[in-house]
Amino acid sequence: MAFISYTTHGFILLLAAASLLAVSDAKTIVVGESEGWRFGFNYTDWVFKNSPFYINDELVFKYDPPSENNSGYSVYLLPNLWSYIKCDFSKAKMLAGPNQGGGEGFKVELNQWRPYYFASGDKDGYNCKDGLMKFFAVPLPHWNN
């Protein structure tokens, strides 16, 4: 029983140390850069070209409101890798609706060290499945040199 207690305390100390080493130099990153959040853009490639992301970085989703040429987009946070792979929105949390991506866009802070699975859930998951409107990011802690 003492081993579990020492292990738990050690883990808590490790997390506390990691949080103290985090730097507040957060970046603001526009998802898709000049392309924004839109159907047909490959966000997986975009992530590979723009990573790593760090804890406290802010992602900005910019997209046009619905129109006759565009049924609208949204931003969902999917709960796990399986939901991400399958574009299953049954347990996803909507972060931004179709009218929230205009102007300065919708902002999401990556404030924890964990995977964030993002996707557009519009058109019954079509934007996610066939429109490539999904990506995931795992922000890393900043380490002081």
BADO-183012 format. One record per residue (C-alpha): residue in one letter; x, y, z. Coordinates in nm, 3 decimals, decimal comma, always signed. Layout:
BADO-183012
A_X_Y_Z $
...
***
This chain:
BADO-183012
M_+0,000_+0,000_+0,000 $
A_+0,289_+0,237_+0,070 $
F_+0,419_+0,180_-0,284 $
I_+0,090_+0,307_-0,432 $
S_+0,102_+0,613_-0,207 $
Y_+0,461_+0,695_-0,311 $
T_+0,376_+0,636_-0,676 $
T_+0,071_+0,861_-0,657 $
H_+0,265_+1,137_-0,481 $
G_+0,549_+1,102_-0,733 $
F_+0,305_+1,135_-1,022 $
I_+0,144_+1,442_-0,866 $
L_+0,486_+1,601_-0,815 $
L_+0,578_+1,524_-1,176 $
L_+0,259_+1,694_-1,301 $
A_+0,321_+1,994_-1,076 $
A_+0,679_+2,025_-1,201 $
A_+0,564_+2,003_-1,562 $
S_+0,307_+2,276_-1,508 $
L_+0,570_+2,502_-1,349 $
L_+0,792_+2,454_-1,652 $
A_+0,520_+2,564_-1,891 $
V_+0,596_+2,892_-2,060 $
S_+0,327_+3,150_-2,120 $
D_+0,447_+3,219_-2,477 $
A_+0,128_+3,088_-2,632 $
K_+0,075_+3,121_-3,007 $
T_-0,245_+3,201_-3,190 $
I_-0,279_+2,972_-3,492 $
V_-0,543_+3,007_-3,763 $
V_-0,662_+2,660_-3,860 $
G_-0,596_+2,612_-4,231 $
E_-0,415_+2,948_-4,246 $
S_-0,550_+3,148_-4,542 $
E_-0,779_+2,859_-4,645 $
G_-0,963_+2,869_-4,314 $
W_-1,202_+2,592_-4,207 $
R_-1,362_+2,464_-4,529 $
F_-1,470_+2,155_-4,718 $
G_-1,200_+1,974_-4,917 $
F_-0,890_+2,112_-4,744 $
N_-0,660_+1,844_-4,598 $
Y_-0,625_+1,938_-4,230 $
T_-0,415_+1,631_-4,149 $
D_-0,146_+1,763_-4,386 $
W_-0,189_+2,110_-4,237 $
V_-0,128_+1,974_-3,884 $
F_+0,190_+1,794_-3,993 $
K_+0,321_+2,115_-4,151 $
N_+0,230_+2,336_-3,853 $
S_+0,302_+2,121_-3,550 $
P_+0,408_+2,090_-3,281 $
F_+0,141_+2,273_-3,088 $
Y_+0,199_+2,367_-2,725 $
I_-0,013_+2,391_-2,415 $
N_-0,190_+2,729_-2,405 $
D_-0,169_+2,776_-2,782 $
E_-0,493_+2,904_-2,926 $
L_-0,649_+2,763_-3,243 $
V_-0,875_+2,997_-3,441 $
F_-1,139_+2,849_-3,669 $
K_-1,246_+3,093_-3,941 $
Y_-1,524_+3,003_-4,184 $
D_-1,800_+3,161_-4,385 $
P_-2,159_+3,153_-4,261 $
P_-2,410_+2,937_-4,450 $
S_-2,507_+3,058_-4,798 $
E_-2,658_+2,912_-5,113 $
N_-2,311_+2,777_-5,208 $
N_-2,221_+2,659_-4,859 $
S_-2,443_+2,464_-4,620 $
G_-2,236_+2,584_-4,325 $
Y_-1,964_+2,443_-4,106 $
S_-1,923_+2,383_-3,736 $
V_-1,651_+2,282_-3,491 $
Y_-1,697_+1,976_-3,273 $
L_-1,469_+1,825_-3,012 $
L_-1,486_+1,448_-3,047 $
P_-1,438_+1,243_-2,729 $
N_-1,187_+0,983_-2,848 $
L_-0,984_+0,837_-3,134 $
W_-1,257_+0,592_-3,237 $
S_-1,512_+0,873_-3,275 $
Y_-1,253_+1,066_-3,476 $
I_-1,178_+0,776_-3,711 $
K_-1,547_+0,698_-3,766 $
C_-1,667_+1,061_-3,768 $
D_-1,913_+0,960_-3,496 $
F_-2,068_+1,271_-3,341 $
S_-2,303_+1,092_-3,098 $
K_-2,095_+1,191_-2,793 $
A_-1,920_+1,494_-2,943 $
K_-1,945_+1,844_-2,801 $
M_-2,030_+2,128_-3,037 $
L_-1,787_+2,412_-2,978 $
A_-1,905_+2,647_-3,254 $
G_-2,206_+2,654_-3,482 $
P_-2,239_+2,761_-3,846 $
N_-2,254_+3,135_-3,768 $
Q_-1,962_+3,155_-3,524 $
G_-1,663_+3,137_-3,760 $
G_-1,690_+3,479_-3,918 $
G_-1,486_+3,789_-3,837 $
E_-1,215_+3,706_-3,586 $
G_-1,327_+3,342_-3,588 $
F_-1,393_+3,100_-3,306 $
K_-1,105_+3,037_-3,062 $
V_-1,012_+2,719_-2,876 $
E_-0,732_+2,715_-2,619 $
L_-0,529_+2,395_-2,599 $
N_-0,499_+2,414_-2,221 $
Q_-0,426_+2,050_-2,135 $
W_-0,175_+1,787_-2,233 $
R_-0,412_+1,549_-2,411 $
P_-0,538_+1,475_-2,761 $
Y_-0,794_+1,717_-2,904 $
Y_-1,003_+1,567_-3,185 $
F_-1,171_+1,835_-3,399 $
A_-1,420_+1,788_-3,683 $
S_-1,705_+1,953_-3,869 $
G_-2,025_+1,761_-3,802 $
D_-2,246_+1,922_-4,060 $
K_-2,439_+1,730_-4,324 $
D_-2,463_+1,423_-4,098 $
G_-2,084_+1,387_-4,079 $
Y_-2,028_+1,427_-4,454 $
N_-1,791_+1,722_-4,406 $
C_-1,582_+1,506_-4,172 $
K_-1,589_+1,184_-4,375 $
D_-1,565_+1,309_-4,732 $
G_-1,459_+1,670_-4,688 $
L_-1,148_+1,601_-4,479 $
M_-1,272_+1,848_-4,217 $
K_-1,107_+1,682_-3,920 $
F_-0,773_+1,681_-3,743 $
F_-0,627_+1,615_-3,403 $
A_-0,363_+1,792_-3,200 $
V_-0,172_+1,690_-2,891 $
P_-0,020_+2,003_-2,737 $
L_+0,317_+1,961_-2,572 $
P_+0,445_+2,139_-2,264 $
H_+0,695_+2,420_-2,318 $
W_+1,025_+2,340_-2,150 $
N_+1,251_+2,615_-2,022 $
N_+1,605_+2,598_-2,154 $
***
